Amino acid sequence: MLFLMTVQDAVQKDKLIFIYQSQYSRMAYTAGKYLHTREDIEDAVQDSMERLIAVIDRVELDDPVRLKNLCCVVARNVAVNLARNKKQKLIPLDEVFNTADTGTPSPEETAMENDLMSRLMAAIDSMSDIYRDVCRLKYINELKESEIARLLDLPPKTVNQRIFRGKQILKNILMKENVNA
């Protein structure tokens, strides 16, 4: 847990420790889909935790689904980059996750919002990896483009372009779904 040495604030350290303890196995599993050795997997988790430090103030521990998604996306991208650097064979990963209830007041609103969220999640899941990751971080985790760029180790313009294209893809998917409904 070397990443803790870079953080001075006690609240941030507590958050990082909680994330590490609750999400380590999930992040290691995700990284293991792309990496072949235990050392590489541990390196990927360590690098992922270091990247999460950049956005630790915006990470909400109250929503376990969003936390899981954030950690998995970051770990997956770090593992892919590490695998590319090591020239290892990449294994594709299709992540499926559930959304949590948002707690809206009326049952009708809750049902409509859950339906909309599940349609959005299905549409995002059907996209290619490069657009799926930035769209999850942008629309599900509500991160800024600059934060996404830091997490995924991409230039900000690349992130903006992927969000723009992802938004167009989402629009087309949802429009086709409405026509077919």
N, C-alpha and C positions, 0 to 999 in steps of 0.2 A: 504494500500500500504506500508506495513512494509518492504517489500523487498528493497525499495529505501534507507533505512537507511544503508544498507550494501555497497552501492556504493558511492564512493567519486568523481569519474570523472563526470563532467557535461555532456559530450557528451554521456556517457553510461546512465546516468539518463534520458536524453532526449529520447534516444532510447527506454529505458524501459517504459517510460511514453507513448510514441507513441504505442508501442506494447500492453500495457495494455489497452489503450483507443480504439484501433482499433480491438483488438482480444479478449477482455474480454468476450463478448457475445458468440462468437464461442467456446472459451475454456470452458465456463460454460455449454453450450449446450452439448459439447462432454463429459464433466465430468458427466453431468446429466443423461447420458445414463447408467451410472454405479452406481451412488449414489442416495440416496433417500431423503436426507434432504438438505435444502438450505445451512446450515452451512457446511456440508461436501463438497458441490460443491464449496463454497467460499474457503474452506481450500485447495481443489485440485488446484484451480486457483492460489492461493497464492504460494503453493509449486511449481507449474509449473513455475511461474515467478522467483522464487528463483533458479530453475535449469537453466533457460535461462540466468541468470547472468553469469554462467560459460562459456558460448559461445557467449556472447553479442557482442564481437568484430568481430565475424565472421557472425553475422546475418545481412543480407542485407534487408534494408527496401524498396529498389527499386522494388523488385519482390514480389508482393502481394501473388502470388500463393505459392511460396516457404515459405514465412512467415506464411501463413495460415497452410500449411502442417506441418511445424515445430511445431507450437503452438498446433495443434490438436493432433499430435503424442505424444508430451510431456504431454499434459493434459489427454489424454486417459490412458497413462501408469501410471501417478500419481493417477488417479481415480481408476484404476484397483487395484493398490497396496493398496490404502486406503480402497477400498471395501473388499479386501481380509483380511485386518487387522480387519475390522469391521464385517467380516463374512456375508456380504450382498450378496444377489443373484446378479450375474453378468448378464447383458443383452448384447448380442453380437452386435457389431457395424460394419457395412460395409461402410467404407468411400469411397466416389467417388469424385474425384476432377479433374478439367481441367488443362491442361498445358498452359502456356503462350507462345506466339511467341518469339523465341530466337533472332530475328533480324539479321539473316544471310543475306549476300549481295544479292544473286540471288534468284529469286522465286523458281527455281528448287531445290536449296539446302535447302531452307526454307521448301518446301513441303516434301522433303525426310527426313529432320530432324524432322519435326512435325509427320510424319508417324512413324518414328523410336521411337520417344518419346511416342507417343500414344500406340504403340505396347509394349514398355517397361512398361508403366504405367498399361496397361491391364494385363500384365504378373505379375507385382508386386501385383496388386489388387487381383489376383486369388490365391495368396499364403496365408498360414495361418498367423494369427496375429503376431506371434513371429518373423517370417522371414520378413513379410511385413514391420513392423515398422523399423527394422534395415536397410533394403534395401532402404526404402524411405529416411531415414536420411543419409545414406552413398552415394547413387547415385543421389538422387534428391537434397538434401540440402548440399551435399558434405562436410559432417562433418567427422572428424577423429574418429577412433574407441574409443579413450580415451574420446572424447567429448560425443559420443553416450553412453558410459558406465555411465558417470556422469548424463546425461539427463534421462536415463532410470533406473538408480539405479541398475545396473547390474555389475557383475565382468567383467573386460576387456576380459578375456579368453572366457566367455560366449558370449560376443558380437562378438569376432573374429570367434567363432564357428558358430554362427548364420549367420554371413555374408558369411562365406565359404559355408555353406549348402544352404543359400539363392541364392548364385551365381550359385550353381549346379542346383537348382530348376529352376532358370531363364533360364539357358542354355538349360535345357531339354524342357521347355515350348516353348522357341523361336525356337528350332530345330524342334519340332513337328509342330509348326505353319508353318515353311518353307516347310516341307514335304507335309503338307495338302494344301498349297497354289497353 
